[in-house]
Amino acid sequence: SDYNLDCMPPHGYIHVLSLTDNIAEFKNAVNKQKISGNIDTPEGGFDAMLQAAVCQNHIGWRKEAKRLLLVMTDQTSHLALDSKLAGIVIPHD
């Protein structure tokens, strides 16, 4: 790249902030984010959705809340199991 960027290392999912009513805290968390070297954007979104669905205590879902996760993308996903080509062989629990 011709740009001197301070990127995060590739990752599948990083929990940054639990659900909150604190708008200033949310803006601060968003402003601290760096781009990632990860080039598998479509799967990254699905991994984040999976983590948001199963890690209820970290996310901060209320017990009575209806949960809605929305993904909007112009990317297409890979085929099932092609992650093995990248050496990702341990499935989610």
Beta strands, then each sheet from edge to edge (+ up, - down):
end
